[in-house]
Structures are given as structure tokens and as C-alpha cells.
Amino acid sequence: LVNTLEAGKLPGVIPGIHFKRDDEIVSSPESPMIPDLDALPFPAHDLFKIDRYTNLQPLTDGWDPNARSFTILTSRGCPYKCTFCSKPVTGDTWRARSVESVVQEWKWLVKGLGRHRDRRHR
Ligand code: SF4
């Protein structure tokens, strides 16, 4: 978005965003779903104060004071339409990451974020 605005273009050229123009809410065309989830970098856990989020796991509370928990996203999308769900963000088509990619992210988390700054796994 910043690059688009700095280039003097209108934000409507970016798919999948909503913005306000005068008093009107404008929606750009829907963003295409990403079919190959393995092509995405791992989440940038190392770029924010992750310790504030990794000690919130009730299963390890009081058991191991040094335990940390992370969420690993293994797929996106779902063909169903439960009204309470946030899945419209990820689309109607279920796509899975490969086992190798998920295990690689898991190892990256377990072996220490500080030592493995390169989130690209390809
Ligand atoms: S809750 Fe969401 S992800 Fe689960 S079946 Fe319903 S729509 Fe799909």
C-alpha cells in the first residue's frame, strides 16, 4: 500500500483492500487465493515480542515455567459457511501445506528463533 501511494497510484489497484474515498467506502477487486502455501515465508515471530504470547498455554502453566507454545498454520480455506467463523478471509478452497514445510517451521521454532532469522525455507 505504501509503495502504491508513494508511486502516485490509487489504492484501488491493490486487490483485496477496502478504503474510504470522501464519504464512500470503496472495495478493490477480490484478492486471488494463494494456491501454494509452501511458497510463503514462515510467520515473522522473531520480529515482535513473542514471549508475551508464547506463555499463554494453559496445558503447560505450572508444569514447565520455560515452556513456550506457538501456533502453526497448516492449511487455509474451508468449503463450509459457519456464520461465526473468520474463514471468509482464507477462501472456500481448502489448501494444505506440505508435511515437510510444517515440520521445517516446527524445527525452526523449537531450535530457537534468534539463531534462525531466515524465514525462507526454499
Ligand atoms: S468453523 Fe469455519 S473452518 Fe470450521 S467448518 Fe465452519 S466454516 Fe469451516
Backbone and ligand atoms as CSV (ligand in chain L), in Angstrom:
chain,resi,resn,atom,element,x,y,z
A,1,LEU,N,N,0.831,-1.194,0.000
A,1,LEU,CA,C,0.000,0.000,0.000
A,1,LEU,C,C,0.875,1.256,0.000
A,2,VAL,N,N,1.891,1.267,0.857
A,2,VAL,CA,C,2.773,2.439,0.926
A,2,VAL,C,C,3.469,2.657,-0.411
A,3,ASN,N,N,3.977,1.571,-0.995
A,3,ASN,CA,C,4.652,1.692,-2.291
A,3,ASN,C,C,3.713,2.223,-3.359
A,4,THR,N,N,2.461,1.759,-3.340
A,4,THR,CA,C,1.478,2.204,-4.329
A,4,THR,C,C,1.186,3.687,-4.173
A,5,LEU,N,N,0.978,4.125,-2.935
A,5,LEU,CA,C,0.677,5.538,-2.691
A,5,LEU,C,C,1.878,6.417,-3.033
A,6,GLU,N,N,3.084,5.948,-2.685
A,6,GLU,CA,C,4.277,6.741,-2.998
A,6,GLU,C,C,4.495,6.857,-4.506
A,7,ALA,N,N,4.023,5.842,-5.250
A,7,ALA,CA,C,4.145,5.881,-6.710
A,7,ALA,C,C,3.048,6.743,-7.345
A,8,GLY,N,N,2.186,7.330,-6.517
A,8,GLY,CA,C,1.132,8.194,-7.025
A,8,GLY,C,C,-0.067,7.449,-7.574
A,9,LYS,N,N,-0.141,6.140,-7.275
A,9,LYS,CA,C,-1.285,5.357,-7.768
A,9,LYS,C,C,-2.402,5.352,-6.736
A,10,LEU,N,N,-3.597,5.028,-7.190
A,10,LEU,CA,C,-4.741,4.932,-6.288
A,10,LEU,C,C,-4.732,3.585,-5.581
A,11,PRO,N,N,-5.162,3.522,-4.325
A,11,PRO,CA,C,-5.126,2.248,-3.595
A,11,PRO,C,C,-6.017,1.182,-4.203
A,12,GLY,N,N,-6.990,1.583,-5.024
A,12,GLY,CA,C,-7.907,0.620,-5.625
A,12,GLY,C,C,-7.239,-0.348,-6.589
A,13,VAL,N,N,-5.974,-0.083,-6.974
A,13,VAL,CA,C,-5.291,-1.022,-7.869
A,13,VAL,C,C,-4.780,-2.246,-7.106
A,14,ILE,N,N,-4.788,-2.180,-5.770
A,14,ILE,CA,C,-4.331,-3.303,-4.952
A,14,ILE,C,C,-5.524,-4.205,-4.675
A,15,PRO,N,N,-5.456,-5.483,-5.056
A,15,PRO,CA,C,-6.599,-6.363,-4.796
A,15,PRO,C,C,-6.778,-6.653,-3.311
A,16,GLY,N,N,-8.046,-6.788,-2.914
A,16,GLY,CA,C,-8.362,-7.256,-1.572
A,16,GLY,C,C,-8.313,-6.215,-0.473
A,17,ILE,N,N,-8.477,-4.946,-0.786
A,17,ILE,CA,C,-8.495,-3.944,0.282
A,17,ILE,C,C,-9.772,-3.090,0.201
A,18,HIS,N,N,-10.081,-2.463,1.292
A,18,HIS,CA,C,-11.206,-1.532,1.389
A,18,HIS,C,C,-10.654,-0.216,1.932
A,19,PHE,N,N,-11.140,0.857,1.397
A,19,PHE,CA,C,-10.668,2.164,1.861
A,19,PHE,C,C,-11.773,3.199,1.693
A,20,LYS,N,N,-11.569,4.324,2.350
A,20,LYS,CA,C,-12.577,5.368,2.309
A,20,LYS,C,C,-12.128,6.468,1.359
A,21,ARG,N,N,-12.987,6.826,0.412
A,21,ARG,CA,C,-12.726,7.939,-0.505
A,21,ARG,C,C,-13.859,8.930,-0.324
A,22,ASP,N,N,-13.527,10.111,0.167
A,22,ASP,CA,C,-14.529,11.085,0.601
A,22,ASP,C,C,-15.415,10.404,1.653
A,23,ASP,N,N,-16.703,10.297,1.408
A,23,ASP,CA,C,-17.577,9.636,2.389
A,23,ASP,C,C,-17.960,8.229,1.974
A,24,GLU,N,N,-17.304,7.724,0.942
A,24,GLU,CA,C,-17.697,6.427,0.367
A,24,GLU,C,C,-16.666,5.342,0.702
A,25,ILE,N,N,-17.150,4.147,1.079
A,25,ILE,CA,C,-16.267,3.000,1.271
A,25,ILE,C,C,-16.084,2.321,-0.084
A,26,VAL,N,N,-14.843,2.192,-0.512
A,26,VAL,CA,C,-14.527,1.609,-1.814
A,26,VAL,C,C,-13.828,0.269,-1.587
A,27,SER,N,N,-14.253,-0.749,-2.360
A,27,SER,CA,C,-13.622,-2.069,-2.289
A,27,SER,C,C,-12.915,-2.356,-3.598
A,28,SER,N,N,-11.682,-2.773,-3.520
A,28,SER,CA,C,-10.959,-3.169,-4.726
A,28,SER,C,C,-11.368,-4.597,-5.093
A,29,PRO,N,N,-10.980,-5.092,-6.264
A,29,PRO,CA,C,-11.331,-6.471,-6.636
A,29,PRO,C,C,-10.782,-7.462,-5.613
A,30,GLU,N,N,-11.478,-8.584,-5.494
A,30,GLU,CA,C,-11.075,-9.602,-4.533
A,30,GLU,C,C,-9.658,-10.096,-4.833
A,31,SER,N,N,-8.908,-10.337,-3.786
A,31,SER,CA,C,-7.540,-10.823,-3.953
A,31,SER,C,C,-7.557,-12.317,-4.270
A,32,PRO,N,N,-6.740,-12.774,-5.227
A,32,PRO,CA,C,-6.728,-14.212,-5.533
A,32,PRO,C,C,-6.141,-15.002,-4.360
A,33,MET,N,N,-6.657,-16.214,-4.170
A,33,MET,CA,C,-6.134,-17.075,-3.113
A,33,MET,C,C,-4.737,-17.560,-3.491
A,34,ILE,N,N,-3.922,-17.767,-2.490
A,34,ILE,CA,C,-2.568,-18.273,-2.729
A,34,ILE,C,C,-2.648,-19.802,-2.763
A,35,PRO,N,N,-2.422,-20.427,-3.940
A,35,PRO,CA,C,-2.601,-21.887,-4.016
A,35,PRO,C,C,-1.475,-22.662,-3.338
A,36,ASP,N,N,-0.256,-22.182,-3.404
A,36,ASP,CA,C,0.896,-22.918,-2.863
A,36,ASP,C,C,1.335,-22.287,-1.554
A,37,LEU,N,N,0.814,-22.803,-0.448
A,37,LEU,CA,C,1.139,-22.211,0.855
A,37,LEU,C,C,2.595,-22.434,1.229
A,38,ASP,N,N,3.238,-23.434,0.647
A,38,ASP,CA,C,4.660,-23.661,0.929
A,38,ASP,C,C,5.525,-22.522,0.394
A,39,ALA,N,N,4.982,-21.743,-0.516
A,39,ALA,CA,C,5.758,-20.648,-1.095
A,39,ALA,C,C,5.851,-19.450,-0.143
A,40,LEU,N,N,5.042,-19.453,0.899
A,40,LEU,CA,C,5.040,-18.323,1.834
A,40,LEU,C,C,6.151,-18.474,2.857
A,41,PRO,N,N,6.745,-17.370,3.304
A,41,PRO,CA,C,7.735,-17.456,4.383
A,41,PRO,C,C,7.039,-17.814,5.687
A,42,PHE,N,N,7.800,-18.305,6.646
A,42,PHE,CA,C,7.228,-18.578,7.958
A,42,PHE,C,C,6.806,-17.249,8.598
A,43,PRO,N,N,5.850,-17.291,9.537
A,43,PRO,CA,C,5.456,-16.044,10.212
A,43,PRO,C,C,6.661,-15.389,10.889
A,44,ALA,N,N,6.662,-14.085,10.929
A,44,ALA,CA,C,7.801,-13.340,11.477
A,44,ALA,C,C,7.714,-13.261,13.000
A,45,HIS,N,N,7.663,-14.424,13.649
A,45,HIS,CA,C,7.596,-14.451,15.117
A,45,HIS,C,C,8.739,-13.656,15.736
A,46,ASP,N,N,9.882,-13.691,15.094
A,46,ASP,CA,C,11.087,-13.073,15.652
A,46,ASP,C,C,11.056,-11.556,15.588
A,47,LEU,N,N,10.082,-10.986,14.907
A,47,LEU,CA,C,10.054,-9.529,14.760
A,47,LEU,C,C,9.211,-8.834,15.827
A,48,PHE,N,N,8.520,-9.599,16.656
A,48,PHE,CA,C,7.830,-8.933,17.754
A,48,PHE,C,C,8.043,-9.664,19.067
A,49,LYS,N,N,7.570,-9.077,20.138
A,49,LYS,CA,C,7.854,-9.573,21.487
A,49,LYS,C,C,7.066,-10.856,21.733
A,50,ILE,N,N,7.555,-11.932,21.128
A,50,ILE,CA,C,6.815,-13.174,21.091
A,50,ILE,C,C,6.647,-13.789,22.475
A,51,ASP,N,N,7.535,-13.482,23.410
A,51,ASP,CA,C,7.401,-14.055,24.754
A,51,ASP,C,C,6.095,-13.635,25.427
A,52,ARG,N,N,5.532,-12.549,24.984
A,52,ARG,CA,C,4.252,-12.112,25.560
A,52,ARG,C,C,3.091,-13.014,25.127
A,53,TYR,N,N,3.337,-13.826,24.103
A,53,TYR,CA,C,2.263,-14.667,23.559
A,53,TYR,C,C,2.527,-16.159,23.724
A,54,THR,N,N,3.765,-16.528,23.983
A,54,THR,CA,C,4.106,-17.954,23.994
A,54,THR,C,C,3.964,-18.599,25.358
A,55,ASN,N,N,3.628,-17.847,26.365
A,55,ASN,CA,C,3.474,-18.438,27.695
A,55,ASN,C,C,2.006,-18.434,28.130
A,56,LEU,N,N,1.118,-18.444,27.171
A,56,LEU,CA,C,-0.309,-18.358,27.467
A,56,LEU,C,C,-1.007,-19.708,27.325
A,57,GLN,N,N,-0.225,-20.774,27.280
A,57,GLN,CA,C,-0.784,-22.101,27.057
A,57,GLN,C,C,-1.168,-22.749,28.389
A,58,PRO,N,N,-2.459,-22.909,28.684
A,58,PRO,CA,C,-2.867,-23.484,29.977
A,58,PRO,C,C,-2.340,-24.895,30.196
A,59,LEU,N,N,-2.071,-25.628,29.116
A,59,LEU,CA,C,-1.595,-27.006,29.282
A,59,LEU,C,C,-0.209,-27.069,29.903
A,60,THR,N,N,0.579,-26.013,29.754
A,60,THR,CA,C,1.931,-26.033,30.307
A,60,THR,C,C,2.078,-25.126,31.527
A,61,ASP,N,N,1.060,-24.361,31.857
A,61,ASP,CA,C,1.121,-23.473,33.018
A,61,ASP,C,C,1.375,-24.282,34.283
A,62,GLY,N,N,2.340,-23.891,35.055
A,62,GLY,CA,C,2.627,-24.555,36.311
A,62,GLY,C,C,3.332,-25.885,36.141
A,63,TRP,N,N,3.570,-26.293,34.942
A,63,TRP,CA,C,4.214,-27.576,34.678
A,63,TRP,C,C,5.670,-27.360,34.300
A,64,ASP,N,N,5.889,-26.475,33.346
A,64,ASP,CA,C,7.242,-26.145,32.924
A,64,ASP,C,C,7.308,-24.630,32.733
A,65,PRO,N,N,7.957,-23.923,33.663
A,65,PRO,CA,C,7.976,-22.456,33.571
A,65,PRO,C,C,8.679,-21.937,32.315
A,66,ASN,N,N,9.499,-22.765,31.685
A,66,ASN,CA,C,10.206,-22.332,30.483
A,66,ASN,C,C,9.517,-22.767,29.190
A,67,ALA,N,N,8.381,-23.466,29.325
A,67,ALA,CA,C,7.691,-23.944,28.129
A,67,ALA,C,C,7.133,-22.767,27.326
A,68,ARG,N,N,7.191,-22.895,26.020
A,68,ARG,CA,C,6.609,-21.876,25.156
A,68,ARG,C,C,5.728,-22.574,24.128
A,69,SER,N,N,4.658,-21.943,23.738
A,69,SER,CA,C,3.786,-22.539,22.726
A,69,SER,C,C,3.612,-21.569,21.560
A,70,PHE,N,N,3.511,-22.129,20.378
A,70,PHE,CA,C,3.306,-21.344,19.172
A,70,PHE,C,C,2.157,-21.950,18.373
A,71,THR,N,N,1.534,-21.149,17.577
A,71,THR,CA,C,0.527,-21.647,16.650
A,71,THR,C,C,1.182,-21.858,15.291
A,72,ILE,N,N,0.961,-23.021,14.695
A,72,ILE,CA,C,1.439,-23.276,13.340
A,72,ILE,C,C,0.225,-23.454,12.434
A,73,LEU,N,N,0.157,-22.631,11.426
A,73,LEU,CA,C,-0.958,-22.710,10.485
A,73,LEU,C,C,-0.615,-23.748,9.420
A,74,THR,N,N,-1.378,-24.826,9.337
A,74,THR,CA,C,-1.046,-25.920,8.413
A,74,THR,C,C,-1.897,-25.908,7.150
A,75,SER,N,N,-2.975,-25.149,7.129
A,75,SER,CA,C,-3.815,-25.063,5.927
A,75,SER,C,C,-4.596,-23.762,5.950
A,76,ARG,N,N,-5.222,-23.464,4.829
A,76,ARG,CA,C,-6.113,-22.306,4.732
A,76,ARG,C,C,-7.354,-22.720,3.954
A,77,GLY,N,N,-8.445,-22.024,4.204
A,77,GLY,CA,C,-9.662,-22.231,3.445
A,77,GLY,C,C,-10.545,-23.325,4.000
A,78,CYS,N,N,-11.829,-23.261,3.605
A,78,CYS,CA,C,-12.803,-24.256,4.052
A,78,CYS,C,C,-14.050,-24.103,3.181
A,79,PRO,N,N,-14.652,-25.236,2.748
A,79,PRO,CA,C,-15.833,-25.130,1.876
A,79,PRO,C,C,-17.117,-24.821,2.641
A,80,TYR,N,N,-17.108,-24.858,3.945
A,80,TYR,CA,C,-18.345,-24.670,4.716
A,80,TYR,C,C,-18.546,-23.198,5.066
A,81,LYS,N,N,-19.694,-22.894,5.625
A,81,LYS,CA,C,-20.034,-21.483,5.824
A,81,LYS,C,C,-20.619,-21.222,7.208
A,82,CYS,N,N,-19.973,-21.701,8.250
A,82,CYS,CA,C,-20.451,-21.444,9.607
A,82,CYS,C,C,-20.453,-19.929,9.838
A,83,THR,N,N,-21.552,-19.432,10.352
A,83,THR,CA,C,-21.721,-17.979,10.443
A,83,THR,C,C,-20.759,-17.321,11.419
A,84,PHE,N,N,-20.256,-18.071,12.391
A,84,PHE,CA,C,-19.399,-17.472,13.414
A,84,PHE,C,C,-17.921,-17.471,13.015
A,85,CYS,N,N,-17.597,-18.038,11.858
A,85,CYS,CA,C,-16.197,-18.302,11.525
A,85,CYS,C,C,-15.552,-17.145,10.769
A,86,SER,N,N,-14.236,-17.019,10.937
A,86,SER,CA,C,-13.488,-15.983,10.234
A,86,SER,C,C,-12.932,-16.483,8.905
A,87,LYS,N,N,-13.312,-17.671,8.480
A,87,LYS,CA,C,-12.703,-18.245,7.282
A,87,LYS,C,C,-12.983,-17.500,5.971
A,88,PRO,N,N,-13.986,-16.610,5.869
A,88,PRO,CA,C,-14.079,-15.863,4.612
A,88,PRO,C,C,-12.774,-15.179,4.224
A,89,VAL,N,N,-11.926,-14.938,5.177
A,89,VAL,CA,C,-10.634,-14.318,4.884
A,89,VAL,C,C,-9.750,-15.261,4.073
A,90,THR,N,N,-9.880,-16.568,4.305
A,90,THR,CA,C,-8.955,-17.506,3.659
A,90,THR,C,C,-9.584,-18.265,2.496
A,91,GLY,N,N,-10.857,-18.034,2.185
A,91,GLY,CA,C,-11.452,-18.604,0.990
A,91,GLY,C,C,-12.153,-19.934,1.178
A,92,ASP,N,N,-12.880,-20.343,0.119
A,92,ASP,CA,C,-13.699,-21.552,0.166
A,92,ASP,C,C,-12.931,-22.827,-0.182
A,93,THR,N,N,-11.760,-22.680,-0.739
A,93,THR,CA,C,-10.999,-23.859,-1.182
A,93,THR,C,C,-9.944,-24.215,-0.145
A,94,TRP,N,N,-10.019,-25.450,0.331
A,94,TRP,CA,C,-9.044,-25.885,1.337
A,94,TRP,C,C,-7.707,-26.174,0.659
A,95,ARG,N,N,-6.650,-25.575,1.165
A,95,ARG,CA,C,-5.292,-25.814,0.668
A,95,ARG,C,C,-4.410,-26.143,1.845
A,96,ALA,N,N,-3.586,-27.161,1.704
A,96,ALA,CA,C,-2.721,-27.593,2.800
A,96,ALA,C,C,-1.261,-27.323,2.482
A,97,ARG,N,N,-0.505,-27.045,3.519
A,97,ARG,CA,C,0.957,-27.004,3.376
A,97,ARG,C,C,1.464,-28.442,3.317
A,98,SER,N,N,2.653,-28.618,2.808
A,98,SER,CA,C,3.248,-29.960,2.801
A,98,SER,C,C,3.710,-30.307,4.224
A,99,VAL,N,N,3.789,-31.593,4.487
A,99,VAL,CA,C,4.291,-32.057,5.784
A,99,VAL,C,C,5.715,-31.531,6.004
A,100,GLU,N,N,6.514,-31.575,4.965
A,100,GLU,CA,C,7.908,-31.123,5.085
A,100,GLU,C,C,7.975,-29.658,5.520
A,101,SER,N,N,7.125,-28.829,4.955
A,101,SER,CA,C,7.135,-27.410,5.296
A,101,SER,C,C,6.713,-27.182,6.745
A,102,VAL,N,N,5.678,-27.907,7.177
A,102,VAL,CA,C,5.196,-27.740,8.558
A,102,VAL,C,C,6.276,-28.203,9.550
A,103,VAL,N,N,6.904,-29.340,9.269
A,103,VAL,CA,C,7.951,-29.854,10.162
A,103,VAL,C,C,9.133,-28.895,10.188
A,104,GLN,N,N,9.457,-28.313,9.049
A,104,GLN,CA,C,10.568,-27.364,8.985
A,104,GLN,C,C,10.271,-26.130,9.854
A,105,GLU,N,N,9.024,-25.639,9.811
A,105,GLU,CA,C,8.659,-24.499,10.650
A,105,GLU,C,C,8.722,-24.890,12.128
A,106,TRP,N,N,8.233,-26.079,12.429
A,106,TRP,CA,C,8.255,-26.563,13.810
A,106,TRP,C,C,9.695,-26.623,14.310
A,107,LYS,N,N,10.604,-27.155,13.512
A,107,LYS,CA,C,12.022,-27.216,13.910
A,107,LYS,C,C,12.582,-25.813,14.095
A,108,TRP,N,N,12.203,-24.913,13.218
A,108,TRP,CA,C,12.672,-23.523,13.289
A,108,TRP,C,C,12.231,-22.900,14.615
A,109,LEU,N,N,11.009,-23.189,15.031
A,109,LEU,CA,C,10.517,-22.657,16.301
A,109,LEU,C,C,11.227,-23.305,17.480
A,110,VAL,N,N,11.398,-24.630,17.451
A,110,VAL,CA,C,11.983,-25.361,18.570
A,110,VAL,C,C,13.455,-25.020,18.748
A,111,LYS,N,N,14.181,-24.886,17.651
A,111,LYS,CA,C,15.626,-24.679,17.740
A,111,LYS,C,C,16.005,-23.242,18.079
A,112,GLY,N,N,15.060,-22.367,18.180
A,112,GLY,CA,C,15.371,-21.013,18.627
A,112,GLY,C,C,15.231,-20.003,17.523
A,113,LEU,N,N,14.361,-19.062,17.729
A,113,LEU,CA,C,14.100,-18.065,16.704
A,113,LEU,C,C,15.290,-17.155,16.477
A,114,GLY,N,N,16.015,-16.860,17.558
A,114,GLY,CA,C,17.093,-15.890,17.442
A,114,GLY,C,C,18.215,-16.337,16.523
A,115,ARG,N,N,18.437,-17.634,16.463
A,115,ARG,CA,C,19.543,-18.138,15.653
A,115,ARG,C,C,19.134,-18.383,14.209
A,116,HIS,N,N,17.848,-18.371,13.934
A,116,HIS,CA,C,17.385,-18.717,12.585
A,116,HIS,C,C,16.538,-17.573,12.049
A,117,ARG,N,N,17.182,-16.534,11.617
A,117,ARG,CA,C,16.453,-15.345,11.182
A,117,ARG,C,C,15.908,-15.485,9.764
A,118,ASP,N,N,16.449,-16.412,8.991
A,118,ASP,CA,C,15.990,-16.551,7.610
A,118,ASP,C,C,14.717,-17.391,7.598
A,119,ARG,N,N,13.570,-16.752,7.359
A,119,ARG,CA,C,12.286,-17.435,7.402
A,119,ARG,C,C,11.956,-18.123,6.077
A,120,ARG,N,N,12.778,-17.888,5.065
A,120,ARG,CA,C,12.510,-18.559,3.798
A,120,ARG,C,C,13.012,-19.989,3.908
A,121,HIS,N,N,12.187,-20.924,3.526
A,121,HIS,CA,C,12.583,-22.324,3.682
A,121,HIS,C,C,12.782,-23.001,2.351
A,122,ARG,N,N,12.824,-22.256,1.285
A,122,ARG,CA,C,13.051,-22.860,-0.028
A,122,ARG,C,C,14.369,-22.417,-0.556
L,1,SF4,S1,S,-15.958,-23.281,11.661
L,1,SF4,FE1,FE,-15.060,-22.303,9.867
L,1,SF4,S2,S,-13.339,-23.640,9.315
L,1,SF4,FE2,FE,-14.688,-24.827,10.667
L,1,SF4,S3,S,-16.112,-25.917,9.277
L,1,SF4,FE3,FE,-17.094,-23.964,9.843
L,1,SF4,S4,S,-16.533,-22.524,8.202
L,1,SF4,FE4,FE,-15.119,-24.262,8.088
